[in-house]
Amino acid sequence: MIIRKAKEKDIPYLNDLLFQVCSLHSEGRPDLFRQNAKKYTDKQLIDLLNSAENYIFVAELNNKVVAYCFCEKHNRGGNIFYDKPSLYIDDLCVDKNYRGQKIGEKIFKFVENFAKENCFYDITLNVWALNSGATKFYQKMGLLPLKTVMEKIL
């Protein structure tokens, strides 16, 4: 398996995985997530691939992208925070046909090493409460809760 930065030729694979993620979310929260949708258009994906503040990594197995991790550079700052760069994981997905093979762990560790090598202070991310599998995965990777977002549906 090869883990590398994504390229434009990977967009069809990224799209398939983006649909898988949205499907999981729309099943868990149909009041919020549309069915058969994806987070980014192809143009938005190209813009992300060419951005200096965004990173998309893919895991490739037998010439097929089987996982991705979308990351963004965030900076805390302002009057109360120390200005420390944070690597925010916007999305991490392993193809449903390849789960259970430690691909998620490998791509996460790749991203973690990237963050260390590029002097990020930490890695942050959000997990939807409906996705207990992701919560367990990230806890296994050493992440701890930083804050809690709460809602009350009216």
DRENVEX-547580 format. One line per 2 residues: number of its first residue (from 1); their letters; for each residue x, y, z of N, C-alpha, C, O, CB. Coordinates in pm, 1 decimal. Glycine has a CB too. Layout:
REM residues N
NUM = a = X Y Z X Y Z X Y Z X Y Z X Y Z  ... .
REM end
This chain:
REM residues 154
1 = mi = 83.9 -117.9 0.0 0.0 0.0 0.0 88.3 124.2 0.0 191.7 129.3 66.7 -95.4 -0.1 121.4  45.6 222.4 -75.3 115.7 350.4 -84.8 24.7 457.9 -26.8 -94.4 462.8 -57.9 155.7 383.6 -233.3 .
3 = ir = 80.8 543.5 56.9 8.0 660.1 105.8 80.2 782.3 51.7 201.7 795.9 65.6 -0.7 662.7 263.7  3.0 871.1 -10.5 62.1 985.7 -80.5 -39.0 1099.1 -86.2 -155.2 1083.0 -48.8 107.9 946.3 -223.8 .
5 = ka = 7.9 1215.1 -134.2 -83.7 1326.3 -158.5 -171.6 1291.5 -278.1 -126.4 1229.3 -374.2 -5.7 1459.5 -183.2  -295.5 1331.9 -270.8 -389.7 1305.2 -379.1 -356.3 1389.3 -502.0 -294.6 1495.5 -492.9 -533.5 1333.0 -333.3 .
7 = ke = -399.2 1338.0 -616.6 -381.3 1406.3 -744.4 -517.4 1416.6 -813.2 -613.4 1350.2 -773.9 -277.9 1331.1 -835.2  -524.1 1500.4 -915.7 -651.4 1517.0 -987.6 -703.0 1384.3 -1041.7 -824.2 1363.4 -1046.2 -634.9 1616.8 -1102.5 .
9 = kd = -615.4 1295.3 -1082.5 -658.9 1165.8 -1136.6 -731.7 1081.3 -1031.5 -798.2 983.8 -1066.5 -538.4 1088.5 -1190.7  -719.8 1117.3 -904.1 -784.9 1043.2 -796.0 -929.3 1087.0 -771.5 -999.6 1024.8 -691.9 -705.6 1059.0 -668.8 .
11 = ip = -974.1 1192.2 -838.2 -1106.5 1247.9 -810.1 -1218.7 1144.6 -821.0 -1306.2 1144.4 -734.3 -1134.4 1362.2 -904.4  -1222.0 1057.0 -921.2 -1331.1 957.4 -923.3 -1333.6 869.6 -797.6 -1441.2 837.7 -747.0 -1317.7 868.3 -1046.8 .
13 = yl = -1216.9 830.6 -747.2 -1211.0 751.6 -623.6 -1255.0 835.2 -503.2 -1328.4 787.4 -416.6 -1068.2 697.3 -601.2  -1209.2 960.4 -499.0 -1249.0 1048.8 -389.6 -1400.9 1065.8 -388.0 -1463.4 1064.4 -282.0 -1179.5 1186.4 -402.6 .
15 = nd = -1459.0 1081.8 -506.2 -1604.1 1097.1 -515.0 -1676.3 974.9 -459.7 -1773.5 989.1 -385.5 -1646.0 1121.4 -659.8  -1630.7 856.5 -494.4 -1693.5 734.2 -443.8 -1689.1 730.4 -291.6 -1788.6 696.6 -227.3 -1624.1 609.9 -501.8 .
17 = ll = -1575.4 764.5 -234.3 -1561.2 764.4 -88.4 -1643.6 876.1 -24.2 -1700.3 856.9 83.3 -1413.7 779.4 -49.4  -1650.6 992.0 -89.1 -1733.3 1101.1 -37.1 -1880.9 1060.6 -32.1 -1951.9 1096.2 62.0 -1715.9 1227.3 -123.6 .
19 = fq = -1926.6 986.8 -132.5 -2064.3 936.9 -130.6 -2084.2 838.4 -16.1 -2189.4 839.0 47.7 -2099.5 870.2 -264.5  -1984.2 753.1 11.2 -1994.6 657.4 121.6 -2009.4 730.1 255.4 -2091.5 691.4 338.6 -1871.1 565.1 124.7 .
21 = vc = -1930.6 834.5 275.6 -1937.6 911.1 400.2 -2074.5 976.7 414.4 -2136.1 970.9 520.9 -1826.4 1018.0 404.9  -2121.5 1038.9 307.1 -2250.8 1105.9 313.9 -2362.5 1004.9 339.8 -2457.8 1034.7 411.8 -2278.0 1183.6 184.1 .
23 = sl = -2351.2 887.5 282.1 -2451.9 783.7 304.3 -2459.8 746.1 452.0 -2568.8 733.7 507.9 -2420.3 659.3 219.8  -2345.1 728.4 514.0 -2340.8 696.9 657.8 -2409.0 807.0 738.3 -2488.7 779.7 828.1 -2194.4 678.7 705.6 .
25 = hs = -2376.8 931.6 705.0 -2433.8 1044.3 778.1 -2583.0 1060.9 750.6 -2659.6 1089.8 842.6 -2360.3 1172.1 742.0  -2624.9 1043.3 626.4 -2767.2 1061.3 594.9 -2852.1 950.0 655.4 -2969.2 972.0 686.2 -2788.1 1066.0 443.1 .
27 = eg = -2795.4 831.7 672.7 -2868.9 724.7 741.6 -2885.8 756.9 890.0 -2990.4 729.5 948.9 -2796.1 589.7 724.7  -2782.5 814.8 949.2 -2787.0 847.0 1092.1 -2861.9 974.6 1124.0 -2926.2 984.1 1228.5 -2648.9 857.8 1145.2 .
29 = rp = -2854.4 1073.2 1035.1 -2921.4 1202.1 1057.5 -2987.6 1249.1 928.0 -2941.9 1345.1 866.0 -2820.3 1309.0 1108.9  -3095.8 1181.0 887.0 -3163.8 1221.9 763.0 -3223.8 1362.0 770.7 -3257.7 1420.6 667.9 -3273.2 1122.9 729.6 .
31 = dl = -3237.0 1415.9 891.4 -3287.2 1551.9 906.7 -3182.7 1656.4 868.7 -3217.0 1771.8 843.1 -3332.8 1574.3 1049.5  -3055.6 1616.9 864.8 -2947.2 1710.8 833.7 -2879.1 1682.3 700.1 -2845.9 1774.8 626.0 -2844.1 1707.5 943.4 .
33 = fr = -2858.4 1554.3 669.6 -2777.3 1516.6 553.5 -2864.5 1468.1 438.3 -2956.0 1388.0 457.3 -2676.5 1408.0 591.9  -2835.0 1517.3 320.0 -2904.8 1473.2 199.1 -2856.0 1334.4 159.0 -2740.1 1299.4 181.3 -2883.5 1573.9 83.1 .
35 = qn = -2944.4 1257.2 100.3 -2904.9 1127.7 46.4 -2839.7 1147.9 -90.0 -2869.7 1244.4 -160.4 -3026.9 1032.4 35.7  -2751.0 1056.9 -126.4 -2686.0 1057.4 -258.2 -2620.3 1191.5 -289.3 -2629.5 1241.9 -401.2 -2787.4 1023.8 -366.8 .
37 = ak = -2555.0 1247.5 -190.3 -2485.1 1374.4 -208.5 -2337.9 1354.3 -173.8 -2299.1 1251.3 -118.7 -2548.4 1487.1 -120.7  -2258.0 1452.9 -206.6 -2117.6 1450.7 -166.0 -2079.1 1590.0 -119.9 -2140.9 1689.4 -158.1 -2025.2 1402.9 -282.4 .
39 = ky = -1977.5 1595.1 -38.4 -1938.7 1718.3 28.8 -1881.1 1823.7 -66.1 -1900.5 1943.5 -45.1 -1838.4 1687.3 135.8  -1810.6 1779.5 -169.9 -1740.5 1872.4 -259.5 -1775.2 1843.3 -405.0 -1794.4 1727.9 -443.4 -1587.7 1863.4 -238.6 .
41 = td = -1783.1 1948.5 -485.2 -1792.6 1931.7 -630.1 -1652.8 1898.6 -682.5 -1554.2 1911.1 -609.9 -1850.8 2061.0 -699.7  -1645.2 1856.8 -807.6 -1513.8 1828.6 -866.1 -1427.7 1954.3 -869.8 -1307.0 1947.2 -847.0 -1529.3 1771.2 -1007.8 .
43 = kq = -1488.0 2068.6 -897.9 -1411.2 2193.9 -899.3 -1357.7 2225.2 -760.0 -1242.8 2266.9 -745.2 -1498.5 2310.9 -950.3  -1440.8 2205.0 -658.0 -1394.0 2228.5 -520.9 -1279.8 2132.4 -485.8 -1185.2 2171.5 -417.5 -1510.8 2211.9 -420.2 .
45 = li = -1288.0 2008.6 -531.6 -1178.8 1913.7 -506.3 -1050.4 1961.6 -573.1 -943.5 1955.3 -512.4 -1216.2 1772.4 -557.4  -1059.3 2008.8 -695.7 -940.3 2060.1 -765.3 -882.9 2178.9 -688.7 -761.4 2189.3 -672.0 -974.7 2101.5 -911.5 .
47 = dl = -969.8 2268.1 -642.2 -922.8 2383.1 -563.6 -852.4 2337.0 -435.4 -748.8 2392.1 -398.4 -1041.1 2476.2 -528.5  -908.5 2236.1 -367.8 -845.4 2184.0 -246.5 -709.9 2121.1 -277.6 -613.8 2139.0 -202.8 -936.7 2081.2 -178.9 .
49 = ln = -702.9 2048.1 -387.4 -576.1 1984.8 -426.4 -467.2 2087.3 -454.6 -348.8 2059.4 -436.2 -596.6 1897.3 -549.2  -506.9 2205.5 -499.2 -410.5 2310.7 -534.0 -390.1 2414.2 -425.0 -316.8 2511.1 -444.4 -454.5 2379.9 -658.4 .
51 = sa = -453.8 2394.9 -310.9 -445.4 2491.3 -201.0 -321.9 2465.4 -114.8 -283.8 2350.9 -90.7 -572.4 2485.0 -114.5  -260.5 2574.0 -69.5 -144.9 2561.6 20.2 -186.9 2535.7 164.3 -103.4 2498.3 246.7 -59.7 2687.6 13.7 .
53 = en = -314.1 2554.8 196.2 -363.7 2538.7 333.0 -441.9 2408.3 353.0 -487.4 2379.1 463.6 -451.7 2656.8 369.6  -457.1 2330.7 246.2 -532.2 2205.1 252.2 -444.5 2092.0 201.4 -359.0 2110.9 115.0 -663.3 2214.0 169.4 .
55 = yi = -467.6 1975.2 256.7 -391.0 1857.1 218.9 -489.0 1741.1 206.7 -570.7 1717.6 295.7 -277.4 1825.7 323.2  -479.9 1670.0 96.9 -559.1 1548.1 81.5 -460.1 1434.2 60.0 -380.7 1435.0 -34.1 -662.6 1559.2 -38.5 .
57 = fv = -467.1 1337.1 149.5 -381.4 1219.5 139.1 -467.9 1100.4 101.9 -583.7 1091.5 142.6 -304.1 1193.3 272.0  -411.1 1008.8 24.2 -484.0 888.8 -14.4 -399.0 765.4 13.7 -276.0 769.7 11.4 -523.9 894.5 -163.4 .
59 = ae = -468.8 655.8 40.1 -405.2 524.3 50.2 -442.3 449.7 -76.5 -559.9 434.9 -109.5 -450.6 445.3 180.5  -340.9 403.1 -146.7 -360.7 335.1 -274.2 -317.9 189.8 -259.6 -209.2 159.9 -210.2 -281.3 405.2 -388.2 .
61 = ln = -404.9 100.9 -303.4 -378.9 -43.2 -297.1 -410.9 -101.3 -434.1 -523.1 -88.8 -483.2 -464.0 -113.2 -183.9  -311.6 -164.9 -495.2 -329.8 -223.3 -629.3 -386.4 -121.1 -728.6 -481.3 -149.4 -801.8 -423.2 -345.5 -621.6 .
63 = nk = -326.0 -1.8 -729.2 -363.2 107.1 -820.5 -504.4 160.5 -798.4 -561.1 222.8 -888.1 -350.4 60.1 -962.3  -561.6 137.3 -681.2 -694.1 188.7 -649.2 -687.0 265.3 -518.2 -629.3 216.8 -420.8 -798.2 73.9 -640.5 .
65 = vv = -745.3 384.9 -515.1 -753.3 462.3 -391.6 -860.2 398.2 -304.3 -976.2 387.4 -344.0 -785.7 613.8 -419.8  -819.4 355.3 -183.8 -911.2 285.0 -94.0 -937.6 363.6 34.5 -1016.4 320.5 118.7 -855.4 147.8 -59.6 .
67 = ay = -872.4 477.7 49.2 -894.5 561.9 167.4 -843.9 702.2 137.6 -758.4 723.4 51.7 -823.2 502.9 293.6  -899.8 797.1 211.6 -849.6 933.8 202.2 -852.1 998.2 339.0 -918.1 951.1 431.7 -932.2 1016.4 102.0 .
69 = cf = -777.6 1108.6 349.0 -782.4 1194.2 466.2 -769.4 1338.2 418.1 -665.5 1378.0 365.3 -669.9 1157.3 569.4  -877.0 1416.5 437.2 -877.7 1558.3 403.1 -833.4 1636.2 525.8 -889.6 1618.8 633.9 -1019.0 1604.9 354.3 .
71 = ce = -733.4 1721.9 510.2 -680.4 1800.2 621.9 -674.1 1948.3 585.7 -662.1 1985.3 468.9 -540.9 1749.2 662.0  -682.4 2031.8 689.0 -672.8 2176.4 671.9 -578.7 2232.0 777.2 -574.2 2184.4 890.7 -812.5 2243.7 681.4 .
73 = kh = -504.0 2333.4 737.5 -421.7 2405.3 834.3 -508.9 2509.1 902.9 -568.8 2594.3 837.3 -298.1 2472.2 765.8  -515.8 2501.5 1034.6 -588.8 2600.4 1114.9 -489.5 2670.0 1206.6 -391.1 2610.2 1250.2 -704.3 2533.6 1197.7 .
75 = nr = -515.6 2795.0 1235.1 -433.9 2869.0 1330.8 -523.3 2921.2 1441.7 -621.6 2991.1 1417.1 -357.9 2985.4 1261.8  -487.5 2886.2 1563.0 -553.5 2951.1 1675.0 -486.2 3086.3 1688.4 -376.1 3106.7 1637.3 -544.3 2865.8 1808.7 .
77 = gg = -547.2 3172.2 1752.2 -487.1 3304.2 1767.6 -587.2 3396.6 1833.1 -681.5 3352.7 1898.9 -440.9 3361.1 1631.7  -565.6 3521.7 1814.5 -652.4 3620.0 1876.6 -600.2 3657.3 2013.2 -481.8 3641.1 2042.6 -794.7 3567.6 1886.9 .
79 = ni = -688.2 3706.8 2095.6 -647.3 3760.5 2225.0 -627.1 3655.2 2332.2 -550.6 3677.9 2425.8 -748.0 3858.2 2272.1  -693.2 3540.3 2321.7 -684.9 3444.9 2432.8 -604.9 3319.1 2401.5 -561.7 3249.7 2493.5 -822.3 3405.4 2474.5 .
81 = fy = -584.1 3287.9 2272.5 -512.2 3165.5 2237.6 -369.1 3196.8 2196.4 -342.2 3301.8 2137.9 -584.5 3090.8 2124.9  -278.1 3106.3 2226.9 -145.6 3112.9 2168.6 -159.8 3080.4 2020.7 -243.0 2998.0 1982.6 -46.0 3015.1 2239.9 .
83 = dk = -80.9 3143.2 1939.2 -87.3 3121.1 1794.8 -9.0 2994.2 1761.5 112.1 2998.2 1739.4 -30.8 3244.4 1716.0  -79.8 2882.7 1758.4 -17.9 2753.5 1730.6 -90.5 2687.8 1614.4 -212.8 2674.4 1618.1 -20.5 2661.9 1855.9 .
85 = ps = -17.8 2646.5 1511.2 -84.4 2583.5 1396.9 -137.8 2444.9 1433.9 -70.9 2365.6 1500.1 12.5 2572.7 1277.8  -259.8 2418.9 1389.0 -325.8 2292.0 1415.7 -359.6 2226.6 1282.3 -401.1 2295.2 1188.9 -453.7 2311.8 1502.9 .
87 = ly = -342.6 2097.1 1272.2 -384.8 2024.2 1153.2 -522.2 1965.7 1182.0 -537.5 1876.8 1265.8 -281.8 1912.0 1114.1  -620.8 2017.1 1111.5 -758.6 1975.0 1131.0 -792.7 1867.3 1028.8 -779.6 1889.0 908.3 -855.6 2095.3 1119.3 .
89 = id = -836.4 1752.0 1076.5 -882.1 1646.2 987.2 -1029.5 1672.0 959.0 -1114.6 1657.9 1046.9 -859.2 1502.9 1049.5  -1057.6 1709.5 836.9 -1193.9 1739.0 795.8 -1270.4 1610.3 766.1 -1391.5 1604.1 787.3 -1194.0 1830.5 673.3 .
91 = dl = -1201.8 1509.3 718.1 -1267.6 1385.9 678.4 -1162.4 1276.5 663.5 -1055.4 1299.4 607.1 -1347.3 1405.0 546.4  -1193.2 1159.4 713.6 -1109.4 1041.7 691.5 -1204.6 927.4 659.4 -1299.1 901.3 733.9 -1017.6 1008.8 817.3 .
93 = cv = -1179.1 859.8 548.9 -1268.3 751.4 506.9 -1187.3 636.2 449.5 -1093.5 656.4 372.5 -1370.9 801.6 403.1  -1225.2 515.7 488.3 -1173.2 393.4 427.9 -1289.6 330.1 353.2 -1399.3 317.4 407.4 -1111.7 294.6 535.9 .
95 = dk = -1265.8 291.0 230.1 -1368.9 226.2 149.4 -1430.6 111.0 228.1 -1359.5 31.8 290.1 -1310.2 175.4 15.0  -1563.7 102.4 224.9 -1634.7 -0.1 302.6 -1589.7 -141.1 267.6 -1601.6 -231.4 350.3 -1784.2 12.1 280.5 .
97 = ny = -1538.2 -161.9 146.7 -1491.5 -294.4 105.0 -1351.4 -327.6 155.5 -1303.8 -439.7 137.1 -1493.6 -303.9 -45.1  -1284.6 -230.3 219.4 -1146.4 -250.6 264.2 -1129.7 -228.0 413.7 -1017.1 -224.3 463.3 -1053.3 -158.4 188.5 .
99 = rg = -1238.4 -212.8 485.2 -1228.6 -188.2 628.5 -1182.3 -314.6 700.2 -1198.6 -425.9 650.3 -1363.8 -140.4 685.1  -1124.6 -294.8 818.0 -1075.5 -407.0 896.9 -935.6 -451.1 859.0 -888.7 -553.8 908.0 -1168.3 -521.9 883.4 .
101 = qk = -868.0 -377.1 773.6 -732.6 -412.5 729.1 -627.3 -314.7 780.9 -513.9 -313.9 733.0 -727.2 -417.2 577.0  -665.0 -232.4 878.8 -575.5 -135.0 940.9 -532.8 -22.4 846.9 -433.6 45.9 872.2 -453.6 -205.0 992.6 .
103 = ig = -607.4 -3.4 739.4 -576.7 104.5 645.4 -600.7 239.8 711.1 -522.8 333.1 691.6 -661.6 91.1 517.1  -708.2 251.0 788.9 -736.1 375.7 859.9 -623.9 412.5 954.6 -583.5 528.6 962.0 -866.3 364.9 936.6 .
105 = ek = -573.2 313.2 1027.6 -461.3 338.5 1119.0 -338.9 386.2 1041.8 -270.5 479.3 1084.3 -427.2 211.6 1199.7  -311.5 322.9 929.4 -192.4 358.9 852.2 -202.2 500.1 795.8 -105.2 575.6 801.4 -171.2 259.5 738.7 .
107 = if = -317.3 536.2 742.0 -328.4 671.2 686.8 -329.0 774.8 799.5 -275.2 884.3 782.5 -456.3 684.3 600.8  -389.5 741.6 914.9 -385.7 834.4 1027.6 -242.1 855.1 1074.7 -201.5 968.9 1098.5 -473.1 782.7 1143.4 .
109 = kf = -165.5 749.1 1088.6 -26.5 761.6 1133.3 57.6 838.7 1032.2 147.9 913.0 1070.7 34.4 623.3 1157.0  28.7 821.8 903.9 96.2 900.4 800.5 67.8 1048.9 821.3 158.8 1131.7 817.4 51.0 855.7 659.1 .
111 = ve = -59.7 1081.4 843.5 -99.0 1220.8 865.9 -35.1 1274.1 994.5 10.7 1388.3 998.8 -253.3 1233.4 873.2  -32.3 1191.8 1098.0 30.4 1232.7 1223.7 178.7 1264.4 1202.3 228.4 1364.8 1253.5 14.2 1122.2 1330.5 .
113 = nf = 248.6 1180.9 1128.2 390.6 1207.2 1098.8 406.5 1333.7 1014.6 498.2 1412.6 1037.7 453.7 1086.8 1025.3  317.6 1353.2 917.4 319.5 1475.7 837.8 305.3 1597.7 928.0 377.6 1696.1 912.4 207.1 1473.8 732.4 .
115 = ak = 211.6 1590.7 1022.5 188.3 1703.2 1114.4 312.9 1731.0 1199.4 350.7 1846.6 1218.2 66.9 1673.8 1206.1  376.2 1625.5 1250.5 497.6 1643.9 1330.8 609.7 1705.1 1247.6 675.8 1799.6 1290.7 543.5 1509.8 1390.1 .
117 = en = 630.4 1650.5 1128.4 738.6 1698.7 1041.3 717.6 1843.4 998.5 814.0 1913.8 968.5 750.1 1610.2 918.0  592.9 1887.9 995.4 562.1 2023.5 951.7 528.7 2116.9 1067.5 469.0 2222.8 1048.2 447.3 2020.7 854.6 .
119 = cf = 567.9 2076.3 1187.8 561.8 2158.9 1308.6 421.2 2204.1 1347.4 403.2 2315.3 1397.1 647.6 2279.0 1290.3  322.0 2118.8 1324.8 189.1 2147.9 1377.0 188.8 2117.4 1525.6 256.5 2025.1 1570.9 79.3 2066.0 1302.6 .
121 = yd = 113.2 2194.5 1600.8 104.9 2174.9 1744.9 21.2 2052.7 1780.4 54.9 1977.3 1871.6 46.9 2298.5 1811.3  -90.0 2033.9 1706.1 -179.6 1923.1 1736.9 -260.5 1884.8 1613.4 -252.5 1948.8 1508.6 -273.2 1959.9 1853.3 .
123 = it = -337.8 1779.3 1629.2 -435.0 1735.7 1529.2 -571.2 1746.6 1595.3 -591.2 1700.2 1707.5 -406.1 1588.1 1477.5  -664.8 1808.5 1524.2 -801.1 1819.1 1575.7 -897.7 1766.8 1470.3 -864.0 1756.7 1352.4 -835.4 1966.1 1614.4 .
125 = ln = -1017.9 1733.9 1515.0 -1122.8 1688.6 1424.1 -1255.4 1690.0 1497.1 -1260.6 1704.3 1619.2 -1092.1 1547.2 1368.9  -1361.5 1675.3 1421.7 -1496.1 1661.7 1477.5 -1548.3 1523.9 1441.6 -1518.7 1471.4 1334.3 -1591.8 1773.6 1424.7 .
127 = vw = -1625.7 1465.6 1531.1 -1691.0 1336.7 1505.1 -1838.3 1352.7 1536.0 -1874.7 1399.6 1643.9 -1627.6 1220.8 1590.5  -1922.9 1314.4 1442.8 -2066.3 1317.1 1466.2 -2102.2 1211.7 1569.7 -2050.1 1100.3 1566.1 -2144.3 1294.0 1334.8 .
129 = al = -2190.0 1246.2 1660.8 -2230.6 1154.3 1767.5 -2287.9 1024.8 1711.9 -2279.5 921.1 1777.7 -2332.9 1220.9 1858.2  -2345.5 1028.3 1593.1 -2402.1 908.2 1532.6 -2296.4 807.2 1490.0 -2328.9 691.9 1461.5 -2485.6 946.0 1413.8 .
131 = ns = -2170.6 849.1 1485.3 -2063.6 764.5 1432.7 -1975.6 710.4 1545.9 -1861.1 752.2 1562.8 -1978.0 843.3 1332.0  -2030.9 618.0 1621.8 -1956.9 563.0 1735.7 -1832.0 487.0 1690.9 -1732.8 482.9 1763.7 -2047.1 470.6 1817.2 .
133 = ga = -1836.1 427.5 1572.9 -1717.5 357.7 1522.3 -1600.9 451.4 1502.2 -1487.0 417.7 1534.3 -1749.0 287.7 1392.2  -1629.1 570.4 1448.4 -1523.3 669.4 1428.7 -1470.8 718.8 1562.5 -1350.3 737.3 1579.1 -1574.5 787.3 1344.9 .
135 = tk = -1560.3 740.2 1657.8 -1517.0 785.3 1790.5 -1420.5 684.7 1851.3 -1315.5 723.0 1902.9 -1638.5 806.0 1883.7  -1454.7 557.6 1845.8 -1366.8 452.6 1900.4 -1233.9 449.0 1825.8 -1128.4 433.6 1887.3 -1435.6 314.6 1892.3 .
137 = fy = -1238.8 463.0 1693.4 -1116.4 463.2 1613.2 -1024.2 576.3 1656.0 -905.5 554.0 1679.5 -1149.6 475.7 1463.8  -1077.8 697.8 1666.2 -993.0 812.7 1701.2 -940.8 802.8 1844.2 -828.4 845.1 1871.5 -1070.9 943.4 1683.6 .
139 = qk = -1019.0 748.6 1934.5 -969.0 725.7 2070.0 -853.3 626.7 2067.0 -754.5 643.8 2138.4 -1081.7 674.1 2162.0  -865.4 524.4 1985.3 -757.2 425.8 1970.7 -630.2 491.5 1915.2 -518.6 450.1 1946.6 -802.0 310.0 1878.0 .
141 = mg = -649.4 595.1 1831.9 -535.9 666.8 1773.6 -475.5 767.3 1871.4 -376.9 833.6 1839.4 -579.0 738.3 1646.4  -534.9 778.7 1991.3 -478.1 865.0 2094.5 -543.8 1001.2 2108.6 -495.8 1084.3 2185.7 -335.4 884.6 2067.3 .
143 = ll = -651.6 1026.2 2036.8 -719.9 1154.5 2048.8 -809.9 1154.9 2171.7 -868.5 1053.4 2209.1 -802.0 1184.6 1922.0  -818.7 1271.7 2232.5 -903.2 1292.6 2349.6 -1001.4 1404.8 2319.9 -972.4 1490.2 2236.1 -817.9 1325.3 2475.4 .
145 = pl = -1117.1 1407.4 2386.2 -1211.9 1517.7 2363.3 -1149.2 1652.8 2395.9 -1081.6 1668.3 2497.6 -1338.7 1497.6 2447.6  -1172.5 1749.5 2308.9 -1124.0 1885.7 2329.5 -1239.0 1977.0 2371.7 -1223.1 2060.6 2460.6 -1056.8 1939.4 2201.3 .
147 = kt = -1353.3 1960.8 2308.4 -1472.6 2036.8 2343.0 -1593.4 1957.6 2294.1 -1579.0 1860.9 2219.3 -1469.3 2181.3 2280.4  -1710.6 1998.4 2336.4 -1833.5 1930.6 2298.2 -1928.3 2030.9 2234.3 -1950.2 2139.1 2288.6 -1899.6 1862.4 2420.3 .
149 = vm = -1984.4 1995.4 2119.5 -2086.8 2074.6 2054.5 -2219.9 2008.0 2086.2 -2234.7 1886.8 2071.0 -2062.3 2086.3 1899.4  -2315.6 2086.8 2129.7 -2444.9 2032.0 2170.4 -2555.2 2094.8 2084.8 -2537.1 2203.0 2029.1 -2471.3 2057.6 2322.2 .
151 = ek = -2669.0 2026.5 2074.8 -2780.1 2081.8 1998.6 -2911.2 2050.0 2068.0 -2922.4 1955.6 2146.3 -2780.6 2027.2 1855.0  -3009.5 2132.1 2036.3 -3147.7 2106.5 2075.7 -3231.3 2134.7 1951.7 -3238.7 2248.6 1905.5 -3193.0 2195.8 2200.1 .
153 = il = -3294.1 2030.7 1898.3 -3377.0 2046.8 1779.1 -3508.6 2110.3 1821.1 -3573.6 2064.6 1915.2 -3400.9 1910.0 1707.1  -3546.5 2213.5 1752.0 -3668.8 2288.2 1786.4 -3786.4 2250.8 1699.4 -3895.6 2305.0 1716.5 -3644.4 2436.4 1775.2 .
REM end
